[in-house]
Amino acid sequence: MILPFLQKYIDTYAWCPTQRVEIRASQLGDNAAILAAEYCLQNKVIKNESANL
């Protein structure tokens, strides 16, 4: 699995003074990316609309 490799890389190169950066598997599974994209697009549209007022 790729998560242990990513965790080792993050442990080596991430800078976080207060705590360790933890990598976790997504609970949303294969839908995580599309849900995040939808969220980002909706928030961008809302911010752009409010800036035009």
N, C-alpha and C positions, 0 to 999 in steps of 0.2 A: 504494500500500500504506500501511497505517496506522502501521507500525513507525517509519519516519523521523519522522513527526509526533510520535509518542509519545516518541521519543528526544530530540527537540528540546525538548519540554515538560519532560521529566525533567531534562535538562541545565540548564534555566532555573530550575526550582523545587525540585529535590531537594537536600537538604543531607547530604552524606557527606564528612567531613573527610579520609578516607584514600584514596579512589579515586572514579572516575566510576561512576555507576550505569548498568549496561549493560542494554539491552532486547534480548531474543532471541526468535525464533520458537520455538514449542513443538515439540519432537521427537515428542510424543505425538499431535499433530494434533487432530482433533475429540474425541478421548477424554480429553483432559487435564482438563477440568472435572469430568467424572463420576468419574474416578480420584481427583482431589483431594477431592471430596465424600465418597467412600467412605472414604478415609484419615482425614479429619477426624471422620466419624461413628464409625468404629471406635475411634479414640483417645479420643473423648469418652466412649464407652461403657466402655472399659477404665478410664479415670480415675474415672468415677463409681462403678464397681463396687469399685475399690480404696479409695475414700473411705468406702464403707459398711461396710467390714470392721472 
